[in-house]
Amino acid sequence: MSKIPTHQLVLDAAYRCFCRNGYRRTTVSDIVDEAQLSRPTVYKYAGSKEEAAVTIVRSTLERAGAAARAAAAAAGTPEEKVLAVLTVKLEVAIRLWHDSPLHAQELLSAASAQAPGLVTAYTDGLAELLASALSTTVPDGARQAATVLLTFVRGLEDDLRDADAVRRELRAGAEMITRGALVRPASSPA
């Protein structure tokens, strides 16, 4: 059995504290107690609570971005690519809500506040994947459709109490928006 690296133990402890106590109420002392390591060790591997949050967000978004790229590459049609990318985005929020139903919104807000560049880069990457999936059919509207799709998913992330219902809504909504984007406008009569 492989040993978990100390830095990962510290970050896992920080994540558990954020999920249990909320970001604002978590202290470095909470992380030290949760990790069962010394304060100097926690500071060495996580730094401040803010640095721990940024590291956790970075790692989560890097994994999600890689998963979205892989899902888009594995999908066939533009519709399948769109749904695959959006599903990855939604599943990140569902996992966070599952891990911390009481503090999920606070954690998402803290992540955006502590690492706005990371969140923006992740969202831009997803927009690029979506636009690429749609660009062969609707090159002029692909970027706008990607923006609408991401806004739609952000709306779904507001209430994740019934994850299966939200997944169904994602599928139906993504299908409607994508089909609408892929419809080529008929030429207008002269």
C-alpha positions in Angstrom: 0.0 0.0 0.0 1.4 3.4 -1.0 1.9 6.1 1.5 -0.1 9.4 0.9 2.3 12.3 0.5 2.2 14.8 3.4 1.2 17.7 1.2 -1.9 15.7 0.1 -2.8 14.8 3.7 -2.7 18.5 4.6 -4.8 19.5 1.6 -7.3 16.7 2.2 -7.6 17.8 5.8 -8.1 21.4 4.7 -10.9 20.4 2.3 -12.6 18.4 5.0 -12.5 21.4 7.3 -13.8 23.7 4.6 -16.7 21.3 4.0 -17.5 20.8 7.6 -17.0 24.3 9.0 -17.3 26.5 5.9 -14.4 28.5 4.5 -14.8 31.5 6.7 -15.0 29.6 10.0 -12.1 27.3 9.2 -8.8 28.2 10.8 -5.3 26.9 10.3 -5.6 25.4 13.8 -8.6 23.4 12.5 -6.5 22.1 9.6 -3.6 21.2 12.0 -6.0 19.2 14.2 -7.7 17.5 11.3 -4.4 16.6 9.6 -3.0 15.4 13.0 0.3 17.1 12.0 2.4 19.9 13.5 1.6 23.5 12.8 5.0 24.0 11.0 4.3 21.0 8.8 0.9 22.3 7.8 2.3 25.8 7.1 5.1 24.1 5.1 2.7 22.2 2.8 -0.3 24.4 2.7 0.7 27.9 3.9 -2.2 29.9 5.0 -5.9 28.8 4.8 -6.2 31.0 1.7 -3.2 29.3 0.0 -4.7 25.9 0.9 -8.0 26.9 -0.7 -6.3 28.1 -3.9 -4.3 24.9 -4.2 -7.4 22.8 -3.7 -9.3 24.9 -6.3 -6.4 24.7 -8.8 -6.1 20.9 -8.4 -9.9 20.4 -8.8 -10.1 22.6 -11.8 -7.1 21.1 -13.5 -8.6 17.6 -13.1 -12.0 18.8 -14.3 -10.4 20.6 -17.3 -8.5 17.4 -18.3 -11.7 15.4 -17.8 -13.6 17.8 -20.0 -11.0 17.7 -22.8 -11.0 13.8 -22.7 -14.8 13.7 -22.7 -15.0 16.0 -25.7 -12.4 14.0 -27.5 -14.2 10.8 -26.9 -17.6 12.0 -27.9 -18.8 11.8 -31.5 -21.3 14.4 -32.5 -21.3 18.1 -31.6 -24.3 17.5 -29.3 -22.4 14.7 -27.5 -19.3 16.8 -27.1 -21.3 19.7 -25.7 -23.1 17.4 -23.2 -19.9 15.7 -22.2 -18.2 19.0 -21.4 -21.1 20.4 -19.5 -21.5 17.2 -17.6 -18.0 17.5 -16.3 -18.6 21.0 -15.1 -21.9 20.1 -13.4 -20.3 17.1 -11.7 -17.7 19.3 -10.0 -20.5 21.3 -8.4 -22.5 18.2 -7.5 -19.4 16.7 -5.8 -18.9 19.8 -3.8 -22.5 20.0 -2.8 -22.5 16.3 -1.9 -19.3 16.9 0.2 -20.7 20.0 1.9 -24.4 20.6 1.5 -24.4 23.4 4.2 -21.3 25.2 2.8 -21.2 24.4 -0.9 -22.2 27.9 -2.1 -19.8 29.6 0.4 -17.0 27.3 -0.9 -17.8 28.1 -4.5 -17.8 31.8 -3.7 -14.5 31.6 -1.7 -12.9 29.7 -4.6 -13.9 32.5 -7.0 -12.7 35.2 -4.6 -9.4 33.5 -3.7 -8.5 32.3 -7.2 -10.5 34.3 -9.8 -7.9 33.8 -12.5 -8.1 30.0 -12.1 -11.8 30.0 -12.3 -11.8 32.3 -15.3 -9.2 30.2 -17.1 -11.2 27.0 -16.4 -14.4 28.6 -17.7 -12.6 30.0 -20.7 -11.2 26.5 -21.4 -14.7 25.0 -21.3 -16.0 27.8 -23.5 -13.3 27.0 -26.1 -14.2 23.2 -26.0 -17.8 24.0 -26.5 -17.2 26.6 -29.3 -14.9 24.1 -31.0 -17.6 21.4 -30.9 -20.1 23.7 -32.5 -17.8 25.6 -34.8 -17.9 23.2 -37.7 -21.7 23.7 -38.0 -22.2 27.2 -36.8 -18.8 29.1 -37.0 -20.4 32.5 -36.4 -22.5 31.5 -33.4 -20.4 28.9 -31.7 -18.8 31.3 -29.1 -22.2 32.8 -28.2 -23.8 29.4 -27.9 -20.9 28.3 -25.6 -21.5 31.3 -23.4 -25.3 30.6 -23.2 -24.6 26.9 -22.4 -22.2 27.8 -19.6 -24.7 30.3 -18.2 -27.3 27.7 -18.3 -25.1 25.3 -16.2 -24.3 28.0 -13.7 -28.1 28.3 -13.2 -28.4 24.6 -12.6 -25.7 24.8 -10.0 -27.8 27.0 -7.8 -29.9 24.2 -6.5 -28.3 20.7 -6.4 -30.5 19.1 -3.7 -31.7 16.5 -6.3 -28.6 15.8 -8.4 -30.4 13.3 -10.6 -33.1 15.8 -11.5 -30.4 18.4 -12.3 -28.6 15.9 -14.5 -31.8 15.3 -16.4 -32.3 19.1 -16.7 -28.8 19.5 -18.0 -29.4 16.9 -20.7 -32.7 18.4 -21.8 -31.5 22.0 -21.7 -28.2 21.3 -23.4 -30.0 19.5 -26.2 -32.5 22.3 -26.7 -29.8 25.0 -26.7 -27.4 23.0 -28.9 -30.1 22.1 -31.4 -31.1 25.8 -31.5 -27.5 26.8 -32.1 -27.0 24.2 -34.8 -30.1 25.2 -36.8 -28.9 27.2 -39.8 -31.2 30.2 -40.4 -33.3 29.8 -43.5 -32.6 32.4 -46.2 -35.2 35.2 -45.9 -37.5 35.8 -48.9 -36.6 38.8 -51.0 
